[in-house]
Amino acid sequence: MTMKANKTILQMKYARIVAIFAEQASLSLEDALSFFYDSDTYKLISEGVADLHCRSDEYLADELMLEFEEKKVFNKNDTDSVTTCR
């Protein structure tokens, strides 16, 4: 599937999403940007899946926050299981 969105406009959208997400997650912009570019949400947006790039910045930041919380819980559980195995 080929996405027809302008690359410059997408980069501006990514910046807005990251800024909203950084505030929601209480992260620095650098940490938020790093998480964003490694996220499944970014992959789906950049691939044009379901025209996610047409969704609002707030909606996409919320999706990113859900992914962040899910990974945070997963990493906490992973750390707990490692600690209890010792």
C-alpha positions in Angstrom: 0.0 0.0 0.0 1.4 3.4 -0.9 0.7 6.3 1.3 0.2 9.6 -0.5 0.8 11.9 2.5 3.4 14.6 2.1 6.6 13.7 4.0 7.1 17.2 5.4 3.6 17.3 6.7 4.0 13.9 8.2 7.2 15.0 10.0 5.3 18.0 11.4 2.5 15.7 12.6 5.1 13.4 14.2 6.5 16.3 16.1 3.1 17.3 17.4 2.3 13.7 18.4 5.6 13.4 20.3 5.1 16.7 22.1 1.6 15.6 23.3 2.9 12.1 24.2 5.9 13.6 26.1 3.5 15.7 28.2 1.1 12.7 28.9 3.9 10.3 29.8 6.0 12.9 31.7 9.0 12.2 29.4 11.6 14.5 27.9 11.1 15.2 24.3 14.2 13.2 23.5 12.9 10.1 25.3 9.4 10.5 23.8 10.9 10.8 20.3 13.0 7.7 20.9 10.0 5.7 22.1 7.9 7.0 19.2 10.3 5.9 16.5 10.6 2.4 18.0 6.9 2.0 18.5 4.4 -0.1 16.6 2.2 3.0 16.4 4.9 4.8 14.3 5.3 1.8 12.1 1.6 1.6 11.4 1.3 5.4 10.7 4.4 5.4 8.4 3.2 2.4 6.5 -0.2 4.1 5.9 -2.1 1.3 7.6 -5.8 2.2 7.9 -5.0 5.8 7.1 -3.8 6.4 10.7 -2.0 9.5 9.5 -5.4 11.1 9.0 -6.4 10.7 12.7 -6.0 13.6 15.1 -2.7 14.2 16.8 -4.4 13.6 20.2 -5.8 10.3 19.1 -2.4 9.1 17.9 -0.7 10.3 21.1 -3.3 8.4 23.1 -2.6 5.3 21.1 1.1 5.8 21.7 0.4 6.3 25.4 -1.5 3.0 25.5 1.4 1.2 23.8 3.8 2.9 26.3 1.8 1.7 29.3 1.5 -1.8 27.9 5.2 -2.0 27.4 5.9 -0.5 30.8 3.7 -3.2 32.5 5.3 -5.9 30.3 8.8 -4.8 31.3 7.9 -4.5 35.0 6.4 -8.1 34.9 9.5 -9.3 33.0 11.8 -7.7 35.6 9.7 -9.2 38.4 9.9 -12.7 37.0 13.7 -12.4 36.5 14.1 -11.2 40.1 12.0 -14.1 41.5 13.9 -16.7 39.5 17.2 -15.9 41.2 
